[in-house]
Amino acid sequence: MHLDPVYVVKPLPAPKVASRRGFLALASSFAAGALIGGACGYSIGTSNAPASGAAATGGDLPSSGDVELDELRWLAVKAPIEKLVEKNALIIMRLYRDYPNELYLWQGIDRLCRTVLAGERPKDQFLIASQLVPLIERRHPPAALKLEKYLPALRAIK
């Protein structure tokens, strides 16, 4: 029996990528992707956003030139009552602090008073009534709306 010599080839070491070069390539591709994705997302979002101004308020309300005030006006006068009740704290706060003479917001307060007194939202009834009473007493709403007539009934809610 004859044995032939066998030569075993040692495996080549795995090629090493320069760690600094690899990191820079990975970071730059991430930054480029984030930049392109952000730009595309922004352009899609702005093209799908609802129009502001008279179109957003339904066209019936005059524009005030302030987008936030126009949104509050729409909410107070045109929005479904559920949405108005949901955002009542925002309207009360802005009416009390920033827009004390805004007639459309006071009309929204009138809608809120009628809703609370009708008992349509019993779980929020006491909370909303406790916010409306000081607002009507301290901020003196327009006399044409006669919101003072709601005060005794709002105080009686428990």
Protein Blocks (a to p, Z undefined) as FASTA:
>chain_A
ZZdddddddddddddddfklmmmmmmmmmmmmmmmmmmmmmmmmmmmpccehjllnooma
ccehiaklmmmmmmmmmmcfklmmmmmmmmmmmmmmmmmmlmklmmmmmmmmmmmmnopa
mmlmmmmmmmmmmmmmmnopafklommlmmmmmmmpZZ
